[in-house]
């Protein structure tokens, strides 16, 4: 995780008072890293039991009769026909196609509710508010009212279906019903395994959706124009993004995990950077990395002295296959 502390607006979770809770660090410090044993917690989640407290993530609400058509016109996702309570990923791109915002949510018939990274809600609301013009929409940061969780028992269709948004004043009651609680370390290991990036941790300011496995889960290729679409379409058509999100299997003999943002090397050459890392209960230490496209898939890389084998998440020819493998 990052070394930055929690943002001033991040609510500290009441679930940090649960027995055995140990706080996470960096931008995730407002929730628990674990409740005694992250390996046991991982195994419970894999078995479909329990939940993860992610209530430090920011939550936004977009209401008004034009909300879905308006969001559809601004973002990478096809939203005009979104079914009620169907989870989806949504990106906002720069004119050059770089990812500026990523958020994930559903429409409940009255509003579109979505979560984004801790501390990023205000910037997202500011951007969306500037783009309202004459549309009948209202945008608000509702982090103080809603809390994010992840619950494997609720998993439906799609890569984001296990997330849930819970009224914040009901979080403790939710925990009592959905428990046992699992910490962020268990969740991060499973998130990394399935190849789900976090914006700002597993990406940088140059990241385009084609590199990060967002074609499909958060980018719809058959919709009208939006800012940055030309880059997405061109790279998809050519089938060769400049970089690719990769799952790294790290040398398990080392006690430490890589520093977020550490250089990834092939011999003396820097070929990418490492983002999130965690200890998986079966795979051992793993990480997500952004790697240059032309690096051989079977090459053994190195980060901070640790050998790292590659597992493909985003195919170097991803445009030929539409979307990567999400596990």
SERO-4910 file (N, C-alpha, C, O; in steps of 0.05 Angstrom, whole numbers):
BEGIN
 pado doro    nc1    nc2    nc3   cac1   cac2   cac3    cc1    cc2    cc3    oc1    oc2    oc3
  Unk    A     17    -24      0      0      0      0     18     25      0     42     23      3
  Unk    A      5     48     -4     21     72     -5     29     81     23     19     71     43
  Unk    A     48    100     24     58    110     50     41    134     59     44    143     82
  Unk    A     25    144     42      9    168     50    -12    160     71    -22    137     71
  Unk    A    -18    178     89    -38    173    109    -66    176     99    -70    184     76
  Unk    A    -86    170    115   -113    173    107   -120    202    102   -108    220    114
  Unk    A   -138    207     83   -146    234     78   -163    244    100   -175    229    115
  Unk    A   -164    271    104   -179    282    126   -209    274    126   -221    273    148
  Unk    A   -220    269    103   -249    263    101   -255    234    105   -278    226    107
  Unk    A   -234    217    107   -239    188    110   -250    181    137   -236    185    157
  Unk    A   -275    170    139   -285    163    165   -271    138    176   -266    119    162
  Unk    A   -263    139    202   -251    116    214   -273     95    220   -294    102    232
  Unk    A   -269     71    212   -290     51    214   -295     43    243   -276     39    258
  Unk    A   -320     40    251   -326     30    278   -318      1    281   -316     -9    303
  Unk    A   -313    -13    259   -306    -41    260   -277    -45    269   -269    -68    274
  Unk    A   -262    -23    271   -235    -25    283   -237    -32    313   -217    -38    326
  Unk    A   -261    -30    324   -265    -37    352   -270    -67    356   -272    -77    379
  Unk    A   -273    -82    334   -278   -111    336   -253   -125    348   -231   -115    345
  Unk    A   -257   -147    362   -235   -161    375   -213   -169    354   -220   -179    332
  Unk    A   -188   -164    361   -166   -171    344   -160   -152    321   -141   -157    306
  Unk    A   -176   -131    318   -172   -113    295   -145    -98    296   -138    -87    317
  Unk    A   -131    -99    274   -105    -84    271   -109    -66    247   -115    -75    225
  Unk    A   -104    -40    251   -109    -21    230    -89    -25    207    -66    -32    211
  Unk    A    -99    -20    182    -82    -19    159    -65      6    159    -65     21    179
  Unk    A    -51     12    137    -35     36    136    -40     52    111    -56     43     93
  Unk    A    -26     74    108    -29     91     84    -58    100     81    -71    107    100
  Unk    A    -67    101     56    -94    111     50   -115     92     60   -139     98     60
  Unk    A   -107     68     69   -126     48     79   -127     46    109   -139     28    120
  Unk    A   -115     66    123   -111     64    152   -137     66    167   -137     60    191
  Unk    A   -159     73    155   -184     76    169   -200     50    173   -220     50    186
  Unk    A   -189     28    161   -202      2    164   -181    -18    174   -157    -11    176
  Unk    A   -190    -42    180   -172    -63    191   -156    -77    170   -166    -83    148
  Unk    A   -130    -81    175   -113    -98    158   -120   -127    162   -121   -143    143
  Unk    A   -125   -134    187   -134   -161    194   -146   -161    222   -145   -142    237
  Unk    A   -158   -184    228   -170   -188    255   -157   -211    270   -171   -225    285
  Unk    A   -132   -216    264   -118   -237    279   -102   -255    260    -79   -263    267
  Unk    A   -114   -263    238   -101   -282    219   -111   -277    191   -133   -285    184
  Unk    A    -95   -263    175   -104   -258    147   -106   -283    130   -121   -283    111
  Unk    A    -90   -304    137    -92   -329    122   -119   -342    127   -132   -351    108
  Unk    A   -127   -344    152   -154   -355    159   -176   -339    146   -195   -350    135
  Unk    A   -173   -312    147   -193   -294    135   -195   -298    105   -217   -298     94
  Unk    A   -172   -302     91   -173   -307     63   -188   -333     56   -205   -333     38
  Unk    A   -182   -353     71   -195   -379     66   -225   -378     70   -240   -390     56
  Unk    A   -233   -363     90   -262   -359     94   -275   -345     71   -296   -353     61
  Unk    A   -262   -324     61   -273   -310     38   -275   -328     13   -294   -327     -1
  Unk    A   -254   -344      9   -254   -362    -14   -277   -382    -12   -289   -390    -32
  Unk    A   -283   -390     13   -305   -408     18   -333   -395     17   -353   -407     20
  Unk    A   -333   -368     11   -358   -354      9   -369   -344     36   -392   -337     37
  Unk    A   -352   -343     56   -361   -335     83   -350   -307     90   -328   -299     82
  Unk    A   -366   -292    106   -357   -267    117   -358   -244     97   -371   -245     77
  Unk    A   -344   -222    104   -345   -198     88   -319   -182     95   -305   -188    113
  Unk    A   -314   -161     78   -291   -144     82   -302   -115     85   -318   -106     70
  Unk    A   -291   -102    106   -298    -74    111   -281    -56     93   -256    -54     96
  Unk    A   -293    -42     74   -280    -24     56   -292      4     59   -293     20     40
  Unk    A   -301     10     83   -317     34     87   -300     60     86   -311     82     88
  Unk    A   -274     57     82   -257     81     78   -258     92     50   -248    114     44
  Unk    A   -270     77     31   -273     87      4   -294    109      2   -314    108     17
  Unk    A   -289    128    -15   -308    150    -19   -332    140    -36   -329    122    -53
  Unk    A   -355    152    -31   -380    144    -45   -393    169    -57   -395    189    -43
  Unk    A   -401    168    -82   -415    190    -94   -443    182   -102   -449    158   -105
  Unk    A   -461    202   -105   -489    197   -113   -496    216   -136   -492    240   -133
  Unk    A   -506    205   -158   -515    222   -180   -545    217   -183   -554    195   -189
  Unk    A   -561    238   -178   -590    235   -180   -601    253   -202   -586    269   -214
  Unk    A   -627    252   -207   -639    268   -228   -647    251   -252   -635    230   -257
  Unk    A   -667    260   -266   -679    243   -288   -660    239   -311   -663    220   -326
  Unk    A   -640    256   -315   -621    253   -337   -596    238   -329   -577    236   -346
  Unk    A   -594    227   -305   -569    217   -294   -555    197   -312   -531    199   -317
  Unk    A   -570    176   -322   -556    155   -337   -548    164   -365   -527    157   -374
  Unk    A   -565    179   -378   -558    189   -405   -535    208   -403   -517    209   -420
  Unk    A   -534    224   -382   -513    244   -377   -487    230   -371   -466    236   -384
  Unk    A   -486    210   -353   -462    195   -347   -453    179   -371   -429    177   -376
  Unk    A   -472    169   -387   -465    154   -411   -449    172   -430   -430    163   -443
  Unk    A   -457    197   -432   -444    215   -451   -416    224   -442   -399    232   -459
  Unk    A   -410    222   -416   -385    232   -405   -364    211   -401   -340    216   -400
  Unk    A   -373    186   -400   -355    164   -390   -351    142   -411   -362    143   -433
  Unk    A   -335    123   -403   -329    100   -421   -350     78   -422   -348     61   -439
  Unk    A   -369     79   -404   -388     57   -401   -415     63   -414   -424     86   -415
  Unk    A   -427     42   -424   -454     43   -436   -474     41   -413   -477     20   -401
  Unk    A   -488     63   -407   -505     65   -383   -534     69   -388   -551     67   -370
  Unk    A   -542     75   -413   -570     82   -418   -589     58   -413   -612     62   -407
  Unk    A   -579     34   -417   -595     10   -413   -588     -6   -388   -593    -29   -386
  Unk    A   -574      8   -369   -565     -6   -345   -589    -16   -329   -607     -1   -322
  Unk    A   -589    -42   -323   -610    -54   -307   -608    -45   -278   -587    -39   -268
  Unk    A   -631    -44   -264   -630    -36   -236   -612    -53   -219   -613    -78   -220
  Unk    A   -595    -40   -203   -577    -54   -184   -556    -72   -198   -546    -90   -186
  Unk    A   -551    -67   -223   -530    -81   -238   -504    -66   -235   -501    -44   -244
  Unk    A   -484    -79   -221   -458    -66   -217   -443    -63   -243   -443    -81   -259
  Unk    A   -429    -40   -245   -413    -36   -269   -389    -18   -262   -390     -3   -242
  Unk    A   -368    -19   -278   -346     -1   -275   -348     22   -295   -357     19   -317
  Unk    A   -338     45   -287   -340     70   -303   -314     85   -301   -303     88   -279
  Unk    A   -304     95   -324   -280    111   -324   -285    139   -336   -302    142   -353
  Unk    A   -270    158   -327   -268    184   -339   -240    187   -350   -220    183   -335
  Unk    A   -237    194   -375   -211    196   -388   -203    224   -394   -221    242   -396
  Unk    A   -178    229   -397   -168    255   -407   -172    256   -437   -178    235   -449
  Unk    A   -168    279   -450   -170    280   -479   -151    261   -493   -155    252   -516
  Unk    A   -128    255   -480   -108    237   -491   -114    207   -485    -99    190   -493
  Unk    A   -136    202   -470   -143    174   -464   -132    163   -438   -135    139   -433
  Unk    A   -119    180   -422   -108    170   -397   -131    170   -376   -148    187   -376
  Unk    A   -130    150   -358   -151    147   -338   -148    168   -316   -127    168   -302
  Unk    A   -168    185   -313   -168    205   -292   -185    197   -268   -177    203   -245
  Unk    A   -207    184   -272   -224    175   -250   -235    147   -257   -240    140   -280
  Unk    A   -238    131   -236   -250    104   -238   -270    101   -215   -263    106   -192
  Unk    A   -294     93   -222   -314     89   -201   -332     66   -209   -335     59   -233
  Unk    A   -345     54   -189   -359     28   -192   -385     30   -177   -385     36   -153
  Unk    A   -407     24   -190   -432     26   -176   -456     15   -191   -453     -1   -210
  Unk    A   -480     23   -183   -505     14   -195   -526     36   -192   -523     55   -177
  Unk    A   -547     33   -207   -570     51   -205   -592     37   -191   -599     14   -197
  Unk    A   -604     51   -171   -625     39   -155   -653     47   -163   -673     42   -149
  Unk    A   -655     61   -186   -681     71   -195   -685    100   -189   -702    114   -201
  Unk    A   -670    110   -169   -672    139   -162   -646    153   -165   -645    178   -169
  Unk    A   -624    138   -163   -597    151   -165   -577    130   -172   -581    106   -168
  Unk    A   -554    139   -183   -531    122   -188   -512    126   -165   -501    148   -160
  Unk    A   -507    104   -149   -489    104   -127   -463     90   -135   -464     69   -147
  Unk    A   -440    102   -128   -415     90   -136   -393     96   -116   -394    116   -102
  Unk    A   -374     78   -114   -350     82    -97   -326     87   -114   -324     78   -137
  Unk    A   -307    102   -102   -282    108   -115   -260    106    -94   -266     99    -71
  Unk    A   -235    111   -101   -213    108    -82   -216    127    -58   -227    149    -61
  Unk    A   -205    120    -35   -205    138    -12   -193    165    -19   -171    167    -30
  Unk    A   -208    187    -12   -198    214    -17   -203    224    -45   -196    247    -50
  Unk    A   -214    208    -63   -218    217    -90   -246    226    -97   -252    236   -119
  Unk    A   -265    223    -78   -292    230    -83   -297    260    -89   -312    267   -107
  Unk    A   -283    277    -74   -287    306    -78   -278    315   -106   -292    330   -118
  Unk    A   -256    305   -115   -246    312   -142   -265    301   -163   -270    315   -183
  Unk    A   -276    278   -159   -294    266   -179   -320    283   -179   -331    289   -201
  Unk    A   -330    290   -156   -355    306   -155   -350    333   -168   -367    343   -182
  Unk    A   -327    345   -163   -321    371   -175   -321    369   -205   -332    387   -218
  Unk    A   -308    349   -216   -308    345   -245   -336    342   -256   -344    355   -275
  Unk    A   -351    323   -244   -378    318   -254   -396    343   -252   -412    348   -270
  Unk    A   -393    357   -230   -409    381   -225   -404    402   -247   -423    416   -256
  Unk    A   -379    404   -256   -372    424   -277   -385    416   -303   -388    434   -321
  Unk    A   -392    391   -307   -402    382   -333   -432    380   -334   -443    369   -353
  Unk    A   -446    390   -314   -475    387   -313   -489    404   -334   -507    395   -347
  Unk    A   -480    429   -338   -493    448   -357   -523    448   -352   -532    456   -331
  Unk    A   -539    441   -372   -568    442   -369   -581    415   -363   -605    412   -364
  Unk    A   -564    395   -358   -575    369   -352   -589    368   -325   -580    382   -306
  Unk    A   -610    353   -323   -625    351   -298   -612    329   -280   -621    306   -279
  Unk    A   -590    337   -267   -575    319   -250   -565    334   -225   -562    358   -226
  Unk    A   -560    319   -204   -547    330   -180   -526    310   -172   -530    286   -172
  Unk    A   -503    321   -165   -480    304   -157   -472    310   -129   -470    334   -121
  Unk    A   -467    290   -113   -459    295    -85   -440    274    -75   -441    251    -83
  Unk    A   -422    282    -57   -405    263    -42   -421    254    -18   -428    270      0
  Unk    A   -427    228    -17   -444    217      5   -428    197     21   -440    178     32
  Unk    A   -402    201     23   -385    183     39   -394    182     68   -392    161     81
  Unk    A   -404    204     78   -413    204    106   -439    188    111   -445    182    133
  Unk    A   -452    181     89   -478    167     91   -476    138     83   -492    122     92
  Unk    A   -457    131     66   -455    104     55   -428     92     59   -407    106     58
  Unk    A   -427     66     65   -402     51     69   -400     28     49   -420     14     43
  Unk    A   -376     23     39   -371      1     20   -362    -24     35   -346    -22     54
  Unk    A   -372    -47     26   -362    -73     36   -359    -91     11   -368    -85    -11
  Unk    A   -346   -114     16   -344   -135     -4   -351   -161      9   -340   -169     29
  Unk    A   -371   -175     -3   -382   -199      9   -384   -221    -12   -402   -219    -29
  Unk    A   -368   -241    -10   -368   -262    -31   -395   -276    -34   -401   -286    -56
  Unk    A   -410   -278    -12   -436   -292    -14   -455   -277    -31   -475   -289    -41
  Unk    A   -451   -251    -36   -469   -235    -52   -461   -235    -82   -474   -221    -98
  Unk    A   -439   -249    -89   -429   -247   -116   -450   -257   -136   -461   -278   -134
  Unk    A   -455   -240   -156   -472   -247   -179   -456   -246   -204   -432   -254   -204
  Unk    A   -468   -236   -226   -454   -234   -251   -436   -210   -251   -443   -189   -240
  Unk    A   -413   -212   -264   -396   -189   -268   -374   -187   -247   -377   -198   -225
  Unk    A   -352   -174   -253   -329   -173   -235   -332   -156   -210   -317   -159   -192
  Unk    A   -353   -139   -209   -357   -121   -186   -381   -128   -170   -390   -113   -152
  Unk    A   -393   -152   -175   -419   -158   -163   -418   -165   -134   -438   -165   -120
  Unk    A   -394   -170   -123   -392   -177    -94   -390   -152    -76   -390   -154    -52
  Unk    A   -387   -128    -88   -387   -104    -72   -415    -97    -63   -435   -103    -77
  Unk    A   -417    -85    -40   -443    -76    -30   -440    -48    -18   -419    -41     -6
  Unk    A   -460    -31    -20   -461     -5     -8   -482     -6     15   -505    -13     10
  Unk    A   -473      0     39   -490     -3     63   -493     24     76   -473     39     77
  Unk    A   -517     31     85   -519     56    101   -499     57    123   -497     38    139
  Unk    A   -483     78    125   -461     79    144   -471     75    173   -456     63    189
  Unk    A   -494     85    180   -503     82    207   -513     54    213   -520     47    236
  Unk    A   -514     36    192   -521      8    196   -498    -11    193   -501    -35    192
  Unk    A   -473      0    192   -450    -17    186   -445    -38    208   -439    -61    202
  Unk    A   -448    -30    233   -443    -49    254   -464    -71    255   -458    -95    260
  Unk    A   -489    -64    249   -510    -84    247   -505   -103    223   -510   -127    225
  Unk    A   -496    -92    201   -489   -107    178   -467   -127    185   -469   -151    177
  Unk    A   -447   -118    199   -424   -135    206   -433   -158    224   -424   -181    220
  Unk    A   -451   -153    242   -461   -174    260   -476   -196    244   -475   -219    251
  Unk    A   -490   -188    222   -505   -206    206   -488   -221    185   -493   -244    179
  Unk    A   -469   -206    174   -453   -217    151   -427   -229    159   -414   -242    142
  Unk    A   -419   -227    184   -393   -236    194   -387   -265    189   -405   -280    180
  Unk    A   -362   -274    195   -341   -259    208   -327   -239    189   -327   -242    165
  Unk    A   -316   -218    202   -302   -197    186   -275   -207    177   -261   -222    192
  Unk    A   -267   -199    153   -240   -204    143   -227   -177    137   -241   -158    130
  Unk    A   -201   -176    141   -187   -151    137   -178   -145    109   -182   -162     91
  Unk    A   -166   -122    106   -158   -113     79   -136   -130     68   -135   -134     43
  Unk    A   -118   -142     84    -97   -158     73   -108   -183     59    -98   -190     38
  Unk    A   -128   -195     70   -141   -218     57   -154   -209     31   -151   -223     11
  Unk    A   -169   -187     32   -182   -177      8   -162   -170    -14   -167   -178    -37
  Unk    A   -141   -156     -7   -121   -148    -27   -109   -172    -41   -104   -171    -65
  Unk    A   -103   -193    -26    -91   -216    -39   -110   -228    -60   -101   -236    -81
  Unk    A   -136   -229    -54   -155   -240    -72   -160   -221    -96   -164   -230   -118
  Unk    A   -160   -195    -90   -163   -175   -111   -140   -177   -131   -144   -176   -155
  Unk    A   -116   -178   -121    -92   -180   -138    -93   -206   -154    -87   -205   -178
  Unk    A   -101   -227   -142   -103   -253   -156   -122   -251   -180   -116   -262   -201
  Unk    A   -145   -238   -176   -164   -236   -198   -158   -214   -218   -172   -210   -238
  Unk    A   -136   -199   -214   -127   -179   -233   -144   -154   -234   -148   -142   -256
  Unk    A   -153   -145   -211   -170   -121   -210   -154    -98   -200   -147    -97   -176
  Unk    A   -147    -78   -217   -129    -57   -209   -143    -35   -193   -167    -31   -195
  Unk    A   -127    -22   -176   -137      2   -162   -123     26   -175    -99     27   -178
  Unk    A   -140     46   -182   -129     70   -195   -111     85   -175   -118     90   -152
  Unk    A    -87     92   -185    -68    106   -168    -49     88   -153    -28     98   -144
  Unk    A    -55     63   -150    -37     44   -137    -25     25   -158     -1     20   -158
  Unk    A    -42     15   -176    -32     -3   -197    -31     11   -224    -24     -1   -245
  Unk    A    -36     37   -225    -35     53   -249    -18     78   -244    -12     84   -221
  Unk    A    -12     92   -265      1    119   -262    -13    138   -281    -34    132   -292
  Unk    A     -3    163   -283    -17    184   -298    -18    178   -328    -33    191   -342
  Unk    A     -2    159   -338     -2    152   -366    -19    129   -373    -22    122   -397
  Unk    A    -31    116   -354    -46     91   -359    -71     96   -376    -87    114   -371
  Unk    A    -74     80   -397    -98     79   -413   -114     54   -407   -102     34   -397
  Unk    A   -140     53   -411   -156     30   -403   -146      4   -415   -148    -17   -402
  Unk    A   -136      4   -440   -128    -20   -453   -105    -34   -439   -102    -58   -441
  Unk    A    -89    -19   -424    -66    -31   -409    -74    -45   -384    -61    -63   -375
  Unk    A    -96    -36   -372   -103    -44   -344   -125    -65   -342   -135    -71   -320
  Unk    A   -134    -76   -365   -155    -96   -364   -183    -85   -361   -201    -99   -353
  Unk    A   -187    -59   -367   -213    -46   -364   -230    -48   -389   -253    -40   -388
  Unk    A   -220    -58   -411   -236    -61   -435   -256    -84   -430   -248   -107   -426
  Unk    A   -281    -78   -428   -301    -97   -421   -313    -90   -394   -336    -81   -393
  Unk    A   -299    -94   -372   -310    -88   -346   -317    -59   -341   -336    -53   -327
  Unk    A   -302    -40   -354   -307    -12   -349   -307      5   -374   -313     29   -373
  Unk    A   -302     -7   -397   -302      7   -423   -319     -9   -443   -313    -32   -448
  Unk    A   -339      4   -453   -356     -8   -473   -347      2   -501   -346     26   -505
  Unk    A   -341    -17   -518   -330    -10   -544   -351     -2   -565   -344      8   -586
  Unk    A   -377     -7   -559   -398     -1   -578   -417     20   -567   -440     15   -562
  Unk    A   -407     45   -564   -424     67   -555   -414     92   -568   -394     93   -582
  Unk    A   -429    114   -564   -422    139   -576   -396    151   -565   -384    140   -547
  Unk    A   -388    174   -576   -362    185   -569   -362    196   -541   -382    204   -529
  Unk    A   -338    196   -529   -333    207   -503   -304    216   -503   -288    209   -521
  Unk    A   -297    233   -484   -270    243   -483   -249    221   -480   -252    204   -462
  Unk    A   -229    220   -498   -209    199   -497   -215    175   -513   -198    157   -514
  Unk    A   -238    173   -526   -246    149   -540   -228    143   -564   -223    120   -570
  Unk    A   -217    164   -577   -200    159   -600   -176    142   -593   -169    124   -608
  Unk    A   -164    148   -570   -141    132   -561   -149    103   -556   -135     85   -565
  Unk    A   -171     99   -541   -180     72   -535   -185     56   -560   -176     33   -563
  Unk    A   -200     69   -579   -207     55   -604   -182     48   -621   -180     27   -632
  Unk    A   -164     68   -623   -140     63   -639   -123     41   -628   -114     23   -643
  Unk    A   -118     41   -602   -101     20   -590   -115     -7   -591   -102    -27   -596
  Unk    A   -141     -7   -588   -156    -32   -590   -155    -43   -618   -151    -67   -621
  Unk    A   -158    -26   -638   -157    -35   -666   -129    -46   -673   -127    -67   -687
  Unk    A   -109    -33   -664    -82    -43   -669    -75    -68   -653    -59    -84   -661
  Unk    A    -89    -71   -630    -86    -95   -614    -60    -95   -597    -53   -117   -587
  Unk    A    -47    -72   -594    -21    -73   -580    -19    -49   -561     -7    -29   -568
  Unk    A    -29    -51   -537    -25    -29   -517      4    -27   -510     18    -47   -510
  Unk    A     13     -3   -503     42      1   -497     51    -15   -473     75    -23   -472
  Unk    A     34    -20   -454     41    -35   -430     18    -54   -424     -3    -53   -436
  Unk    A     23    -72   -404      2    -92   -397      3    -97   -367     25    -99   -355
  Unk    A    -20    -98   -355    -22   -106   -327    -16   -135   -324    -26   -152   -339
  Unk    A      2   -142   -305     12   -169   -302     11   -177   -273     16   -161   -255
  Unk    A      5   -203   -268      7   -214   -242     35   -225   -238     44   -242   -253
  Unk    A     48   -216   -217     75   -225   -211     74   -246   -188     60   -242   -168
  Unk    A     89   -268   -192     93   -287   -171    121   -282   -160    141   -287   -173
  Unk    A    123   -272   -135    148   -263   -124    162   -286   -109    150   -305   -100
  Unk    A    188   -282   -107    205   -302    -92    195   -303    -63    197   -283    -48
  Unk    A    186   -326    -54    175   -329    -28    196   -331     -5    188   -332     18
  Unk    A    221   -331    -12    242   -333      9    247   -306     23    260   -306     44
  Unk    A    237   -284     12    241   -258     24    217   -252     42    195   -259     37
  Unk    A    223   -238     64    203   -231     84    187   -206     76    165   -202     85
  Unk    A    199   -189     60    186   -164     53    171   -165     27    177   -182     10
  Unk    A    152   -147     23    138   -143     -2    150   -118    -16    161   -101     -2
  Unk    A    147   -116    -42    158    -93    -56    145    -67    -48    122    -66    -39
  Unk    A    161    -46    -50    151    -19    -45    133    -11    -68    141    -14    -91
  Unk    A    109     -1    -63     92      8    -85    106     29   -102    118     48    -92
  Unk    A    105     24   -128    119     42   -147    147     34   -153    161     47   -168
  Unk    A    157     12   -141    185      3   -145    189     -4   -174    171    -15   -187
  Unk    A    214      1   -183    221     -6   -211    222    -36   -215    231    -51   -198
  Unk    A    211    -45   -238    212    -72   -246    233    -75   -268    233    -60   -287
  Unk    A    251    -93   -265    274    -95   -283    276   -122   -297    268   -142   -286
  Unk    A    287   -121   -321    296   -144   -336    325   -140   -341    333   -125   -359
  Unk    A    342   -153   -326    370   -147   -326    375   -119   -316    366   -112   -294
  Unk    A    389   -103   -332    394    -75   -324    373    -56   -334    373    -32   -327
  Unk    A    354    -65   -349    333    -48   -361    309    -46   -343    299    -66   -332
  Unk    A    298    -22   -339    273    -18   -326    251    -22   -346    249     -9   -367
  Unk    A    233    -42   -340    212    -49   -359    184    -45   -347    164    -53   -360
  Unk    A    182    -32   -324    156    -27   -313    158    -19   -283    179    -13   -273
  Unk    A    135    -20   -270    134    -14   -241    114    -32   -228     96    -43   -240
  Unk    A    118    -36   -202    101    -53   -185     81    -36   -170     89    -15   -159
  Unk    A     57    -45   -169     36    -31   -154     30    -45   -127     47    -46   -109
  Unk    A      6    -56   -125     -3    -70   -101     11    -97    -98     18   -110   -118
  Unk    A     16   -105    -73     27   -132    -68     14   -143    -42      5   -127    -25
  Unk    A     14   -169    -39      2   -182    -16     12   -211    -14     24   -221    -33
  Unk    A      6   -223      8     12   -252     12    -13   -268      9    -32   -266     25
  Unk    A    -13   -285    -11    -36   -302    -17    -34   -328     -2    -12   -339      1
  Unk    A    -56   -338      8    -55   -362     25    -46   -387     10    -37   -406     23
  Unk    A    -48   -387    -17    -38   -410    -32    -15   -403    -51      4   -418    -54
  Unk    A    -17   -379    -63      3   -371    -83     28   -359    -71     48   -357    -85
  Unk    A     27   -352    -45     50   -338    -33     50   -309    -40     28   -298    -46
  Unk    A     72   -295    -40     73   -266    -46     67   -261    -75     80   -273    -93
  Unk    A     49   -243    -81     41   -236   -108     38   -206   -110     36   -192    -90
  Unk    A     38   -196   -134     36   -167   -138     24   -162   -166     24   -179   -183
  Unk    A     14   -137   -169      6   -128   -196     28   -109   -205     39    -94   -190
  Unk    A     34   -110   -231     54    -93   -243     46    -84   -271     31    -98   -284
  Unk    A     55    -61   -278     51    -51   -305     77    -55   -320     98    -44   -313
  Unk    A     76    -72   -341    100    -81   -355     99    -72   -384     77    -73   -397
  Unk    A    121    -65   -396    123    -58   -424    113    -81   -441    120   -104   -435
  Unk    A     99    -75   -462     86    -96   -479    106   -115   -491    100   -139   -493
  Unk    A    130   -105   -499    148   -123   -513    165   -141   -496    183   -155   -506
  Unk    A    161   -140   -469    175   -159   -452    164   -187   -455    140   -191   -454
  Unk    A    181   -206   -460    173   -234   -464    156   -244   -440    163   -238   -417
  Unk    A    135   -258   -446    117   -267   -425    130   -287   -406    121   -290   -383
  Unk    A    151   -301   -416    164   -321   -399    189   -311   -385    203   -326   -372
  Unk    A    194   -285   -388    219   -274   -376    215   -271   -346    194   -264   -336
  Unk    A    236   -278   -331    236   -274   -302    246   -245   -297    268   -238   -306
  Unk    A    231   -230   -283    237   -202   -277    248   -199   -249    250   -219   -234
  Unk    A    254   -175   -241    265   -170   -214    255   -144   -203    254   -124   -217
  Unk    A    247   -144   -178    239   -119   -164    252   -119   -137    248   -137   -121
  Unk    A    268    -98   -132    282    -95   -106    296   -120    -98    296   -128    -75
  Unk    A    310   -133   -117    325   -157   -112    310   -183   -111    321   -204   -108
  Unk    A    283   -181   -114    266   -205   -114    260   -215   -142    250   -199   -158
  Unk    A    266   -240   -148    257   -251   -174    227   -252   -176    213   -256   -156
  Unk    A    216   -247   -200    187   -246   -203    180   -259   -230    188   -250   -251
  Unk    A    164   -280   -228    153   -293   -252    127   -279   -260    113   -268   -243
  Unk    A    121   -281   -286     97   -268   -296     74   -287   -301     78   -310   -309
  Unk    A     49   -277   -296     25   -291   -305      8   -271   -320      3   -249   -309
  Unk    A     -1   -277   -344    -14   -258   -361    -42   -251   -350    -58   -269   -344
  Unk    A    -47   -225   -348    -74   -215   -342    -84   -200   -367   -107   -205   -375
  Unk    A    -68   -183   -378    -74   -169   -403    -56   -179   -424    -31   -175   -423
  Unk    A    -67   -192   -444    -52   -203   -466    -39   -180   -482    -52   -159   -486
  Unk    A    -13   -182   -490     -1   -162   -507    -17   -156   -533    -14   -135   -544
  Unk    A    -33   -175   -541    -50   -172   -565    -79   -169   -557    -97   -180   -570
  Unk    A    -84   -155   -535   -110   -155   -522   -132   -144   -541   -155   -153   -540
  Unk    A   -125   -127   -560   -145   -116   -578   -157   -137   -596   -178   -134   -608
  Unk    A   -142   -159   -600   -152   -181   -616   -172   -199   -602   -186   -215   -614
  Unk    A   -173   -196   -575   -189   -214   -559   -211   -199   -543   -226   -212   -529
  Unk    A   -213   -173   -545   -233   -156   -533   -228   -152   -503   -227   -129   -494
  Unk    A   -224   -172   -487   -220   -168   -459   -201   -188   -447   -198   -210   -458
  Unk    A   -187   -181   -425   -168   -200   -412   -183   -220   -395   -207   -220   -392
  Unk    A   -167   -238   -385   -178   -258   -367   -179   -246   -339   -159   -238   -327
  Unk    A   -204   -245   -327   -208   -237   -300   -216   -261   -284   -236   -274   -290
  Unk    A   -201   -267   -263   -207   -292   -248   -222   -286   -223   -229   -304   -208
***
